[in-house]
Amino acid sequence: MVFFWRKSDVEKKAEKGDKNAILELIKQGKKEKAERILKKYASEREDLAEVLFELYVQEGRLVQAYPYLRRFDGKIGTAKERAKVYQAVGDYEKAVGEYLKVGDFESIFNIAKIYRQLGKNKEALNYAERALNIVPYDRKEELENFIKELKSELGLVEEKKESILEKLKRGLKKTKEVVEFGVLFRGRKVNEEFFEELEEMLVKVDIGVKTAVDITERLRKEAIRKNIREGEQIKELLKKELKELLKNCRGDLNIPEKNGAVLLFVGVNGSGKTTTIGKLAYQLKRDGKKVLLVAADTFRAAAIEQLEVWAKRAEVDLVKKQEGTDPGAVVYEGMKKAQEEGYDVVLIDTAGRLHTKEPLINELRKIKKVIQKFDSEEPAEALLVIDATTGQNAIQQAKVFKEAIDITGIVITKLDGSAKGGAIVAICKELKIPIKLIGVGEKIDDLQAFDVNAYVDALLD
């Protein structure tokens, strides 16, 4: 007996371009099949382009949605969907126009964020204050902090300078909202239930299951040996454990005192590379360095535009080419300019497309060879930028980049946007690469050197 699969009537109709049949496939969860059919017709049929566009937007694949929006002159999708897509690809003028059509709190707040990203803080403040009139109760504190930061950057308020510890406490706020170590330690008796809760908390903040179990077991034995009965005493022991574990993971940024010191930045797209480069450029310029940025992530037009925005904001120079240019050629031009015009530091942005692993590795190796044609001792740093919100997945990403290039240090970003503040411990233990910088907020001076003592104190107090 011969068995074979037959296409359903819905599938047959869908393959002929029947819109209702395609929508039924999506409803049935057959999105890949629907997408394949839609791509066949979408360049010619606006109704099917709109279905594909909305499918991409729903799945967060905004860059893939953009060609269809451009093909049909911005006439498909809702205003909010179009705004999100324009924002994702860096067409900020059109994004603002679409958000204004919507006019709700989220849209007006997004306009404020776009203008701030573009360095237009006065316009950002104007829209942020408009958003204040329609802000939902649960977003009010977030918006008020945003306005306060804008006013501070504009010099409209006198701001008390935060210490590293205060910055870390602010940055780890989301972690502390999910896991309150203070509540566990305060006034608690030390027993088996206490240690079970502690182990669970350590796992929740993404320290890593094995590390959490090992630390808890050592604390349990120490409590028995020293006859410890109070939770506060365990907190001090835990601090000591974490500081000991992290003591060899801290490293200082290496910027040689010579012309043309190169810092190469690698990491997956979306990890915060470009923002990190922009903030570091601002700090180096403030310290009197002559800084050059090189936009070697030529795979995405949005990456080039974003780096250009940061170059203007930090008031430093930029070498760029159009999208699709060979990254090695851009780096060559950047290195030549740096050598001829006496730049102190060169910061190079690179692409991070992990789904094309071999081309990525070859591209990074080629960039390094180009750099070394000008100076065999460079790059002074090859910094891997890791998004703290990705937790354990970041460790797997790191292993791919280590295949391509000798990583000299790690930058951990978005500590303020995650409940996984303990990821630093897991990254340190697994990768054994010095952590040189951490990002604890959106402000331009929220990129900080990693301080082990301040980090552990902020996490547990």
N, C-alpha and C positions, 0 to 999 in steps of 0.2 A: 504494500500500500504506500502511495506517495503522498506526503504531506507538504503543503506549501501555504505561505501566508498570502491572503488576498487583501488588497487595499479596500478600505471601507468607502462607502459612497461619499462621505464627508471629505476624505483624503483625495478622492478623484476630482471632486468639485473644487477643492482648494487648489490643486495643482493646475487647474484651468483658470485660476485667478478669481474665484468666487469669494468675495469679501466675507460674507456671512459664514462660509465654510472655514475660512482661515481663522476667523474669530472663535469658531467652535473648537478648532484644534488648540488654540491658546487656552481656552477655557478648560479643555481636557488635560492641560499640562504638557502638551506636545509642542513646546515653544521652539525647540531647535528645528523641528520640521517646518513649523510655521515661518520661522525666520528665513530658512532656506528658500521657501516659496516666495516670500515677500521680497527678498533681495532680487529675485528674478524679474519682478514686475515694477518695483518701487521707483526706478529711474524714469519711468514713463507715466505711471498712474499715481496721481496725487492722493487718491483715497487710500491706496495701499501703502504709499510712502508715509502717510499719517499714522497708519496702524503700526508700521515698523518703527517709526519715530517714537511713538508712545510706548512701545514694548521696550526699546532701548532706555528711555527715560525712567520707566518703572524699575528697571534692573540696575540703574545707576551707570549705564554705559553711555555717558553723555557725549563723549568725544565721537563715538560711532554714530550718534544721532545727528551730529552737526552737518555732514554732507547733504542729507536729505532736506534739512532746514534751508541750507543755502541753495539747493537745486530748485526749490519751490518758493524762493524769495521771501522766506519767513512767514509763509501763509499756512503752515500746518501746526498742529498742536495748540495748547492753550498758552496764554501769555506767560503764565508762571513756568510752564515747561520750557518755552522758548528762552526765557530769562536764564534758567539754570544752565541750559546748553551753551548759550552765548558766554555766560560767566566762566564755564568750564574751559572753553577754548580761548579765553582772553579777549573776546570782543566786548569790552566793558561798556562801551557807549550804547550798543544795542541792548545789552542786558539791563542797563538802567532804564532805558525806554520801555522795555517790557514789564519790568517790576513796577514802574509808575502806573501802567495800565491796571495792574492788580490793586495796588494801594493798601493792602492789608499790613499788619504789623511786621510779619516776617519779610515781606517784600521791601518795605521802607528800611528796615534794619539791615537787610542785605545790601541795599544801595549805600548805606553809611559805611558798611564794611568794605565795599568795593572802593569807595573814595579814599578810605584810610589806606588800603593796600596801594593805591596809586600815589600816595603821599599828599593827597588833597584834603588835609585835615579840617579846614574850614567848612568845605562842602559836606564832609563826613559828619561834623558836629551839627550842622543845620538839619540833616536828615535824621540823625540820632535823636535830636530834640523833638522833631516831628513825630517820630516813633513813640516817644514818651507819652504822647497824648492818647495812644491807642494800645499801650502795652498790656498784655495779660498779666495778672498778678504774679504768676510763677516765673515770669521772665523779667520782672522789674529790677531785681538786684543785678542781674547780668547786664541789662542795658545801662543802669546807673553807673556801674563800674566802667563800662565802655566809654560813657560820656566823661567820667572823671579822668580816665587815661588820656582822652583826646584833649581835654582842657589843659592837662598837665603838659602834654607835648606841644601845645600851642602857647604855653607860658601864661595861661590864664589863672592858674592856681599854683601856689607854692607847695611842692610835694616833699614830704620828709623822705630822705633817701633810705631805702630798705637795706637791711643787712642780708647777707647770703642766707642765713637761717630763716629770716622772715620771707624771703623770696621762695625758698623751698617749702615752707609751711603753706604759703599761698598756692604754690604749684601742685602740692600733694593734697589739696583740699578734697578732690573727688575720691581719692583713695581713702582718706580719713572718714568721708561720709559713708562709704561702704563698710569699712572695717575700723571700728573704734578701739584701738589698742588701749587707750587710756581707760575706757570703761572696764575692759577685762582686768587690767592690773589694779585698779583703784579699789581698795578695801576687800579684795577677794582672797579667800583661803586657797592655799595651794593643795590641790588634790587631783585625782585622775580626770575628773570632768574639766577642771581648769586647763590641763595640758591638751585634752582633746579639742577644746575651743581654740586654744592658741595655735595648734597645728592647722586647724581649719582656716583660721585667719591668715596665716602665712601662705597657705595655698591660694586663698582668694586674692591676695595682692600680687600673685604671680611670681613668687620667689622660686617656685618649682617644687613639685611634689616630693622628690627624693631629698632635696635640701631641707624642705620644711620638716620632713620626718626625722632627718639626721639631727637638726638643730634641737627639735623638741625632745628627742631622746637624750641628748647630752644635757639639756636643762633639767630633765627629769632626774637623771643620775646625780647631777650637782645638787639638786634640791634635797635629795635623800642624804647625800654625803654631808652637807652642811646644815641639815635639819631646818631648811627654809620653810616658813609657814605663810609668808605674806607675798601677795602678787607684785607689789612694788619692788621687792628684792629681785624677783625673777626678771622684771623689766630691765634692771641694771645689768643682769647677766646676759640677757638677750642683746642689749646694746653692745656689750663687749664681744659677743659671738659674731655679730654682724660686722662690726668694725674690724675685727681680726680677719674675717673672710674677705673683706673689701680692701684691706690695707695695701695690697699689691696691685690693685686694679686702677688706681688713680695715676694719671700722667699729665705732665705739663705740655702745652702746645709748643712745638719746636719750630721757631721762625728764626733762621740764621740771620745774623747782622750783616747782610750783604745785599746787593741788588739782585732782583730776580728770584727770590725764595718762592718756591711753588707749593701751594696746598691744593691737592687734588681731592675732590669730593665724589664719592660713589654711594650708591644705595638705590633701592627700588623707587620708581616714580611714586610721588605722593608721600615720601618719608619725611620731607621737610628740608631737602638739600638746598633748594634755591633760597628759601627763607633764611636758613642757617648762614649761607654765604653772604646774603645781604646784611644780616645783623653783624656778622664778624667784620665785614668790610667797613661798616659804620664805626665799629669800635676801633679798628686799626687806623682808620682815617682820623678819628678823634685823638689817637695817640701819636699823630704826626707822621704816619706812614703814607707813602705814595702807592696807591692800590689800583690794580687792574683786574677786572673781571673778564672771564672768557666763557662764552656761551657755547659749550661743546655738546650740549644736549640738543642736537639738531633734528632729532626725531619728532619733536613736538613744538609747533609754533608757539604754543602757550608758554612753554618753558623759557623760550628766548625772550618773549614779551615780559614775563614775570621778572626775569633777571634784569631786563632793561629798566623796569620800574624801580627795582632795588638800587640799581646803579645811580639813578637820579636822586633817590631818597638819601642815599649815603654820600652823594656828591663825589663819586669815583668814576673812572673811565671803564668802557666796555668794548670788547671785541666780539662782533657777532656776524653771522652770515644768514642767508635765508634758510628756511626749513628744508631738510633733505641734503644739505651740504655735507661733505665728508668731515666728520668730527676732527680727524687728524689734521686736516687743512686749516681748520679754525684755530686749533691749538698752536700750529706752526706760526700762523700770523700773530697770535697773541704773544708767543715767546719772543718772536722777532721784535715786536713793538716794545715789549718789556726790556729787552736787551738794549735797543737803540735809544730809548727814552728814559732809561734809568728808574724803572719802577722798583720799589722795595719788595712788594709782595704781589704774587699772581694767584688768584683764586679761580680754579677751573671747575665748572659744572659739567657733569656727564649724564648720559642717559642710563636708565635702569630698567630694561625690559626683560624680566626674568623668563617670560614665555619664549624668548629667543636666546636661550642660554649660550650656545656656542658663539654666535655673532657678537653677543655682549662681551664675552671673555676676550675674543680676538680684538674687539674695538678698544677695550681698556688697555690691553697689552700694546697695541699700536700707539695709543696716546702716550703711554709711558716712554716708548722708544723715541717719539718725536720730542718729548721734553728733554730726554737725555742726549739728544743731538746738540742741544744748546748748553747743557750742564749735566755731566755724568753723575753728579751728587744729588740731583733733584729727581723726583719731588721730595721736599723736606718732610712732608706729611702726605699720606694717602688715608684720608679719613672716611670711615664707613658711617653713614648717617642712618640711624635706626629709629623707627617710630615706636614709642613706648606702648601705644595703644594696641599694637599687634602682638605683644606678649611673646610667648614661646615661638611663634612663627618667625619672629625676627632672627632667631638663632639659625634657623634653616636658611634664611636669606643670606645671612652673613657667610655661611659656608660656601655658597656659590661665588660670592665676590672674592673670598680668600683664594679660590682657584685661579682667579684672573690676575690678582695683584697682591703685593705684600701690604697688608693693612697695618698701618702704624698706630692707629688710634680710632676710638669710637666716639661719635656724637649721638647722644640720646635726646630725641625731641618729643614734644607733646606730653611731657609728664603732667602738665596741667589738664590735659583732656582725657585722662584715663583713670580708672580705678585700679590700674595695674602698676602702681608705683614701686612695687617690689621687684619689677622686671630687671632692674639694675643688678640685683644680686644674682639672678639666673644668668644674665648676660656675662657678668664678670666670671662666674664659676665655670661656665661652659666654654666661652671663647678665649679667655685668658689674654685679652688684648686691652691695653690701657684705655680707660674712659677719660676723655680729655675735656669734653664740653657737654653740658646738659641744657635743654630748653625748658624753662619753667613758666612760660607765658607768652603772650602775643606782643608785648612791648619790645621796643628795639633793643633795650638793655637787659632783656630777660634771658639772653644766652650767657651762661655762667661757666666758669671753671668748676669741675667736679670736686666737691669737698666732702670727704667720707664722713667726718664727724657731724657736720651740719646736716647731711642727708639722713643719717641714722636717727639723730635727735628729732628732726622734723617728722620722720615717718612714725616714730613711736610715742612722742610726747603729745 
